[in-house]
Amino acid sequence: MTAPVTALARPIDPTLPSNRLAVFASAVVALVATLVTGLVDPAAGVLAAAGRGLALGVGMFLAWAIARELHPDEPMAARNAVLAYVPALLLGAPALAALLALLLAARITLRSTGRPPTPVDLGVLAVVAGFAATTAAGFVTGLALAWAVLDDSRLPDPAPQLRSQLAAIAVSATALAVSIVVGSFLTTWRGPRLVELGWLALVAAAVVVRPRTTHVETTDDRRGPLSVARLVRARMLVVVALAASIAWAGADAVPALAPAAAAVIGVGATAPRFLRPRDLGTPVEPPTGASP
């Protein structure tokens, strides 16, 4: 049997309500944001308005996708992430490459596809880290991606160690080199405004009340068991990356990584104390995450 070219892509099954919600919400946000941008700032032009709308729409989709990785047992986490990102749309446009790096870091850590990254994947990850590092916040998520590659060789069902170590060096070196060349770290560090502080407070509260996971019922894409240790580590990685991005890039990281923060809020909102008995008994959907 031929080895797969990639082990990181995940299909989107349109028969599942959660997946249809993600696609529908993303399309609506892209369309509405394009129209609003065109009306508020006519001088921006059609292409600029469409670009902003597309960025916000893709950001919505990535909020859903990251939440699916962080809480595979509970589709409501992804739905909540979509809802949480709606007010965050006002914060500004997201940094898509930085978010993609964080999504892939969570996916590698969780091993939701059931396979470790292939050699082709590892090369692509270095490219993703490079694009991410064109922003200060993305530099941090590029390093988080490098850490995920390295950590993958030490978690349950470890990936090949030497290959992971060499790939982690390549990913981190690419992120560092791009950051230096483009000077993305030279942007002015600023403190958060009041609205951004409110958003960060919501994220912090979600981290505090997050559901404590003792087992995982959902299987990976190959129908194998998911590891609780890997799930806990994936959640920790995303939260630490968000905090480190704020420390390194300042408040500019808030809108840049708002979809990932919305995913954390979505997971926190599924803590048992916030769910009704009917929600707790809702069947778990099959593990069909996002293929960016």
N, C-alpha and C positions, 0 to 999 in steps of 0.2 A: 504494500500500500504506500502511495506517495506521501511524503511528509508535507504538511500544510505550509504554505508560504508565510502565513501569519497566524499567530495564536492570540491576537488581541482584538480582532474585529468580532462584534456580536450582532446577531440579526435582530431586526425589529418585527415582531409578529403583529400585524395589524388587527388580528382577531382579539387581542387583549385590550380591555378598556384603558389600562394605564398607558399603553403605548400610543393608542389613538389620542388620548388626552395630550401627550407630549407633542405629537405632530401638529395637532389642531391648535394648541396654545401657542406654539412657536410661530406658526403661520399667521395667526391673528396678531400677535405682538409685532411681528415684522411689518405687516401691512399697516397697522395703526400707527406704529412709531414712524414709519415713512411718511404717512399723511400728516401727522402732527408736526414733524420736523419741517416739512414743506410749507405748512401754514404759518408756523411760528417764525421761521427763518427762510423767507423766500429767496434770499440772496445765496443761500447755501447751494442751490442747484438740485436738479433731480438725482444725479448720481450720488451726491453727498448725502441727501436725504435717504435714498435707497440703501446706501452703505450703512448708515447708522441704524436704520430699521432692521436690516439683515443681521447686524451685529447683536442687537438686542434680542431678535428672534432666536438666533443660535445660542445666545446666552441662556435664554429660557430653557432650551432643549438640554444644554449642558447641566443646568441646575437639576433637572429631572434625572439625567444620566448618572450624575455623581451620587445623588441620593439613592438610586437603585443599587449602586455598588456598596454604599455605606449601610444599607438596611435591606438586604435581599429578601428577608422574610415578610416584609410589610410594604406592599405597594402604596399604602397611604403615605409613606414617607416621601415618595416621589411626587405624589399629588400635592402634599403639603409644601414641598419645595417649590413647585410651580406657583402655588398661591403666595408663598412668602416672597418670591422674587418680584411679584407685581409691584408692590410699593418701592422696591429697590430699583425699579426701572428709572425712577426720578434721580437716582444718584449719579448716573452717567453711563457711558458705554463700557462694556466689559472688555478685558484683554483676552481674546479668544485663544491665542496660542498658549498663554499662561494657564488658562482653564483646561485646555486639552492636555497639557502636561500633568496637571493635577488629577484629571480623570484617569489617565493612563497609569499614573502612580498608584491610585487606589485600586485599579483593575489588576495590576500586576501583583500588588500586595495581597489582595483577596484571592487571586487566582480564580476568578469567576468564570473564565472560559474553560477551565480544567487543564490548561497547558501552560508551561512557561514560555516566555517570549522566544521566538525563533531567531536565528542569526539576522535574518532580514528585519525583523521587528527591532532588534537592538540597534541596527543602523538607522532605522527610521526614528527611533527615540532620540538619538543624538541630534538629528535634524529638528525634531520638535523642540528639544531643549534650546537649540540655537535660536529658533524663531521666538520662543517664549522670552528669552533673555534680552530681546530688544526693548523690553520694559523692565523697570526696577523690580516690580512685583513678580514678573515672569522669571527673572533671574533666580529668585528664591524657589519658585515652583519647578524650575529646571533642576535645581539642586535636589529638591524633593523627589523628582523623577529618578535622578541618579541614585539616591538613597534607596528607593523602592527596588531598583534593579539589583543593588548590592544585597539588600535585605532578603530578596527572593531566594538567595542561596543559603539562608540561615533559618528560614521558617519551615514549618512542616511540609513534607514533600518538596525538598529543596531543589532549586534549579542547579545546573552545573556550576560549580563554584568558580573555577578559573574564568570561564566565559563571562559570568556575571561580574566578576571583579574588573576584568578588562573593559567590559561595556560600561560599568559605572564610572570608571576613570574617563572614558571617552565622552560620556554624556556630560559629566561635570566640567570637563575641560572645554567642551564646546560651548557650554553655557557661559563659562568664565571668559573665554576668548571673545565671544560675541558681545558680552556686556562691556568689555574693555574697548573693543573696536568702535562700537556705536555710542559709547558713553552713556548708556541708559541709567547708570547709577548716579549720574551727575545732576539729575533733576532736583529741584529744590524740595527739601523735606518739609512738609507742613503738617500741623496738627489737625485732627478731625474737627469739623464743624459740628454744631449741635445735632443736626439731623443724622450725621454719620456716627456720632456718639450714641444716639438712640439705637441705630442699627447694630452697632457693636455690642451694646448692652443686650439686645435680643439674642445675638449669637452666643454671648457668654452664658446667658440663662439657659439656652438650649444645650450647651455643653454640660452644664451642671445637672440638668434634669434628664440627660440622655438615658435611653433604656439600657439596663445592664444585661448583657447577653451571656447566657450560660450554655446555649446550644443553638444550632442553626438547622432549620428544617429544610430550607431550600437547597437544591443541588446545583452544581455547576452546569455549564452547557453540555457537558458530556455525561450528565446524570450521576456524577460522583459527588461525594459529600464535601461540603464546604467546611473549612477549618475555623473554629471560634477564635483561635489565636491569630489567624490571619485577618479576620474581620475586625477584631479589637485593634490590631496594629494599623489597619487601613484607616479606621476612624481617627486614631491618634495622629497618623501622618498628616491627614488633611487639616486637622485642628492646629497642629504645630506649624504647618506651612502657612496657614492663614495668619497666625500670630506673628511668625517671623517676617512675613511680608509687610505687615503693618510696621513692625520695628525697623525694617530696612528701608522701605519705600515711603513710609508715612501714610497720610490719609489718602493719597492717590491710589493706594492698593484697595481701598474700600469699594469703589465702583468697579475696579478692574477685576476683583475676585468675588463680587457680590453673588453670582450664581452658586459658587461653591459654599459661601456662607449661608445662602438660602437652603442648600442641601443639608447643612448641619442643623439649621432650624427645623427643617422638615423631619429629620430623624428625631430631634428632641421632642417634637410635638407628638410623636407616637409612643412616648413613655406611658406605661400602663395607667398612671394616675390621670392622664388626659383622655383616655379612650373609654367609650361606653362598652357595656357588656356585649352588645351586638357587634361592635368593631373587633373586639378581642376574639370573637368566634368566626370572623370572616375567613374563608379559605384563602390560602396563599396561592398567588399566581405563579406559573412556571417562570424560571429565571431567564427572561429575555431582556437583556439590557440594550444599551445603545451602541450603534456602530458609527462612530463619528466620521 
